[in-house]
Amino acid sequence: MLVDDLNGDAVETKSLFKDLLNSSSLLTRQEARYVVDLYYQLQEYRKRSANQVRIQSDDGEPTELLTWLLVNFKGMEGNIKTYLDKFSDTYAVGRWAKSICGIGPVISAGLIAHIDIEKAPYAGHIWSFAGISGKEEWKKGEKRPWNAQLKTLCWKIGQSFVKVSNNKKDVYGKLWRERKNFEIAKNEKLEYADQAEAKLKKFKIGKTTDAYKFYIVGQLPPAHIEQRAERYATKMFLSHWQQVAYFEHYKEMPPKPFVIAELAHAHLKEVPNWPF
């Protein structure tokens, strides 16, 4: 099959794919950020196209064009994932991340693209940059104090750990389960009553909402507890990611012993699947 390259010349698709795959390892971090973002945009287009095809099929309407788009979105999505797999393979921390159940080439490449280890001598720097340390506050009129794309990526990481938590090879999903039980117990003991009160004061929460029923009695809603547990597992993973990335870059361990004070309740302190 022939397609037009950037210069308008006809080339074989297999040859083009091979050339692009070989060049994937040479992507800059800035280019990788763009490609990762493009992947997730295509993923959303593909989902919307699939839904539209389903709706029109049920209504007996023609779907030829939408089906063609859907097929092409799927193909591009798969190709980009392959390119990002090649890109992340060029980094030890990328290969390590992909060894973790729930972490694929897109997330692995995204972390490499967004995190500059020279600016993150401690895991806390990554948490803050991703907006998940729990200490960030975005005040009106000020610049957002975190990287929005990285924060979204971290949300996807937490969601992924939840999905693989029943997998025998899973590591961080089990941490999510442990932390969730820990958070539920604290919540039931009203240890988050001050946070619940602060939420009621800061936000206009409707008295008819399910969230209000929890806040008013000094508890955090289940969704909030779930988010805390997911963020905990994600922070532990990022702490380990930082250790691997730091060692890859500097050929030595981080400047201080690897102690995670804020994650003191975790049983997992050593980096899994490392060293290779």
FILUMMI-766767 format. One record per atom (N, C-alpha, C): x, y, z negated. Coordinates in steps of 0.2 Angstrom, whole numbers, plus 5000, padded with zeros to 4 digits. Atoms other than C-alpha are relative to their C-alpha. Layout:
BEGIN
XYZ
...
//
This chain:
BEGIN
500449945000
500050005000
500450065000
499649935000
500650185004
499650054997
500349945003
500350334994
500550065002
499649944999
501050514996
500450024994
499649985005
502450564985
500050084999
500049935002
502750744978
500250045006
499849964994
503450794995
499549995006
500550024995
501950725005
500349945004
499750064996
503050575012
499749944997
500350075002
502250405012
500549954997
499650045004
503050285000
499649944998
500450065003
502650104994
499950014993
500249995007
501750104978
500449964995
499550045004
502849964971
500650034999
499349975000
504450054975
499950064996
500149945004
503750214968
499949994992
500150025007
503150124952
500749984997
499350025002
504950054950
500450064999
499649945001
505750214952
499850044994
500249965006
504650304940
500149964993
499950045006
504850164927
500850014998
499350005001
506750174929
500250074997
499949935002
506650364926
499750024994
500449995006
505550344911
500550014994
499550005005
507050314900
500450074999
499649945000
507750484905
499550064998
500549955002
506150584899
500350044994
499849965006
506550734888
499450004995
500650005005
505550754872
499450045002
500649964998
504550894879
499649975005
500450034995
504150794894
499649944997
500450065004
503650644883
499450024997
500649975004
502450754873
499550015005
500549994995
501550804889
499749935002
500350064998
501450624895
499649974995
500550035006
500750564878
499450035000
500749965000
499450704878
499649985006
500350024994
499050654896
499749945000
500250075001
498850474892
499350004996
500650005004
497550514878
499450045004
500549974996
496650634890
499749955005
500350044995
496450504903
499649944997
500450055004
495850384890
499350024998
500749975001
494450494886
499650015006
500349994994
494050524904
499749935002
500250074999
494050334906
499449974996
500650025004
492850304892
499450045002
500649964997
491650444898
499849975006
500250024994
491650374915
499749934999
500350075001
491350194909
499350014997
500749995002
489850264899
499550025005
500549984995
489150354914
499949955005
500150064995
489350204925
499549964997
500550045004
488350104912
499350035000
500749975000
486950234911
499750005007
500250004993
486850254930
499849935002
500150074998
486850064932
499349984997
500650025003
485450044920
499450045003
500549974997
484450174929
499949995007
500050024993
484750094946
500350055005
499749954996
485750244952
500749985003
499350024998
487350224963
500550034996
499449995005
488950214954
500750005004
499450024997
490250194968
500650054999
499449955002
491250354965
500250004993
499850005007
491150344947
500449934998
499650065001
491750164947
500750005003
499449994997
493150214959
500550044995
499749965005
493650344946
500249964994
499950045006
493550224932
500649955001
499550054998
494650094941
500750045000
499449965000
495950234944
500250024994
499849985006
495950304927
500349944996
499750065003
496250124920
500749995003
499450014997
497650104932
500550054998
499649945002
498450274928
500249994992
499950015007
498250234909
500549954999
499650065001
499050064910
500750025003
499349984997
500550144921
500350044995
499749955005
500850284908
500249964994
499850045006
500850154894
500649975001
499450044998
502150054903
500650055000
499449955000
503250214906
500250024993
499949985007
503050264888
500449944996
499750065003
503550084883
500850015002
499350004998
505150104893
500450064997
499749945003
505450284886
500249984992
499950015007
505250224868
500549944998
499450055000
506450074871
500750034999
499449975000
507850194873
500250024993
499949985007
507750234854
499949944995
500150065005
508050114840
499450014996
500649995004
506650194830
499449995004
500650024996
505550174845
499949925000
500050085000
505949984846
499749984993
500250025006
505749974827
499250014999
500749985001
504050064827
499549955004
500450054997
503349944840
500049934997
500050075003
503849794830
499550004994
500550005005
502549854817
499349995003
500750014998
500849784819
499550065000
500449955000
499649914825
500350065003
499749944997
500950034833
500249975007
499950024993
501050024852
500550055003
499549964996
502150114865
499850075000
500349934999
501050274866
500250034993
499949975007
501150304847
500750014999
499350015001
502950254846
500350065004
499849954996
503350374860
499850074998
500249945002
502350514853
500350024994
499649985006
503250514836
500750025002
499349984998
504950524845
499950075003
500149944996
504250664856
499950064995
500249955004
503650764842
500450024994
499650005006
504850734827
500750015002
499349984999
506550814828
500449984993
499750025006
507550714815
500550044997
499549955003
508850854813
499650054996
500449955004
507450954806
499649964994
500350045005
506850814794
500449954997
499650045004
508150754782
499749964995
500450045005
506750694771
499349995003
500650024998
505150614774
499450054999
500549945002
504150764766
500050055006
500049954994
504750874781
499549975006
500450034995
503850754793
499250004998
500750005002
502250744782
499750075001
500349935000
502150934781
499950025007
500149984993
502450954800
499449975003
500650034997
501050834803
499450024996
500649975004
499950924790
499649954996
500350065004
499650764780
500350004993
499750005007
500650814764
499550014994
500549985005
499150874755
500150074997
499849935003
499951044751
499950055005
500049954995
499651134768
499350044999
500649965000
498351274768
500050055006
500049964994
497851364784
499650064998
500449945002
497351534779
499850045006
500249974995
496351644790
500550065003
499649954997
497351754802
500749985000
499350035000
498951644800
500149955005
499950064995
499751524812
499949944996
500150075003
499251344809
500749974998
499450025003
500551274797
500249935002
499850074998
500651104806
499949995007
500050024993
500851024823
499349965001
500750034999
499050984829
500049935003
499950074996
499550844841
500349954996
499750055005
500650764828
499549974995
500550015005
499250774815
499549955003
500550054996
498050684828
500349935001
499650064999
499350554831
500049964993
500050035007
499450524812
499349974998
500750025002
497550504811
499949935004
500150064996
497650374825
500449944997
499650055003
499050284816
499649974994
500450025006
497950274800
499449955002
500650044998
496450214810
500349935003
499850064997
497550084819
500249954994
499950045005
498150014802
499449974997
500750025003
496349994796
499849945005
500350054995
495949894812
500449935000
499650065000
497449774810
500149974993
499950025007
497249744791
499949934999
500150075001
496649574794
500549955004
499550044996
498049524805
500649974996
499550035005
499349404797
500750045001
499449974999
500749504804
500050084998
500149935002
500049674797
500450014994
499749985006
501049764784
499750064997
500349945003
500349944782
499350004999
500750015001
498549894784
499849974993
500150035006
498749794768
500150054994
499949945005
499449954759
499450045000
500749965000
497850044765
499549974996
500550035004
496749914757
500250014992
499850005007
497749914740
499950074998
500149935002
497750104740
499350025000
500849985000
495850114744
499749984993
500250035006
495550004729
500250044994
499749955006
496650114718
499650075000
500449935000
495750274724
499349994998
500750025003
494050194721
500050004993
499950015008
494550154703
500050074997
499949935003
495150334700
499450045001
500649964999
493650404708
499449994995
500550025005
492450304697
500150024993
499949985007
493350364682
500050085000
500149934999
493050544688
500750044999
499349965000
494950584689
500050055006
500049954994
494550684705
499450054999
500649955002
493150794696
500250075002
499849944999
494250944698
500050025008
500049994993
494450924717
499350005003
500750004998
492550884719
499750074998
500349945001
492151044710
500350065004
499749954995
493351144721
499750005007
500350014994
492551074736
499350045000
500749975000
490851134731
500150085000
499949935000
491551304727
500250035007
499649974994
492551324743
499549995006
500450014994
491251254756
499350004998
500750015000
489451264759
499749945002
500250074999
488951084757
499250004998
500750015001
487051054759
499849954994
500250055005
486150984744
499749945002
500350074998
485350854754
500449965004
499550044997
486950784761
500249954995
499750055004
487650624755
500650024996
499449975004
489250714751
499950034994
500249965006
488450834739
499849954994
500250045006
487750684729
500649974996
499450025004
489550634725
500350064997
499749945003
490250804723
499750024993
500449975005
488950854711
500149964993
499950045006
489350714699
500849994999
499350005001
491250744700
500449945004
499750054996
491650614713
500250025007
499949994992
492350614731
499649965004
500450054995
491350544745
500449945002
499750064997
491750374752
500550025006
499649984994
492350454768
500750034998
499549965002
493550564758
500549954997
499650055003
494250414748
500349965006
499850034994
494450324765
500650035003
499549964997
495450464772
500750004996
499550005004
496550474757
500549935000
499750075000
496950284758
500449995007
499750014993
497350294777
500650055000
499449965000
498450444774
500649984996
499550035004
499350354761
500549955004
499750064996
499750204772
500550045006
499749974995
500250324786
500750044998
499449975003
501450424775
500649954998
499550055002
502350264769
500349985007
499750024993
502550214788
500550065002
499649954998
503250384792
500650014996
499450005004
504450374777
500549955003
499550054997
505150214784
500250025007
499849974993
505150294802
500650054999
499549955001
506150434795
500749974998
499450035002
507450324787
500349965006
499750034994
507650224803
500350055005
499849954995
507750374814
500650044998
499549965003
508950464802
500749965001
499450045000
510150314802
500249995007
499850004993
510050304821
500450065002
499749944998
510550484823
500650014997
499449985004
511850504809
500449944999
499650065002
512450324807
500149994993
500050015007
512150334789
499350014997
500650005003
510750324776
499850084999
500249935002
509750484772
500450034994
499649975005
510650604760
499949984993
500250025007
509750544744
499749935000
500350075000
509250364739
499350005002
500750004997
507650314747
499549994995
500550015006
506450344733
499450055002
500649964998
504650394737
499550024994
500349985006
504050484722
499250015000
500749984999
502350534729
499649935002
500350074998
502050344734
500249954995
499850045006
502450274717
499649944999
500450065002
501050144717
500149955006
499950054995
501650064733
500549944998
499550065001
502449884732
500550005005
499650014994
503249904749
500550064999
499549955000
504850004747
500549995005
499550014995
506049924759
499650005007
500250004993
505849954778
499949935003
500150074997
505049804786
500350005007
499750024993
505849724802
500650045001
499449964999
507449824799
500549984995
499749994993
508849814802
499949945004
500150054995
508649724818
500549944999
//
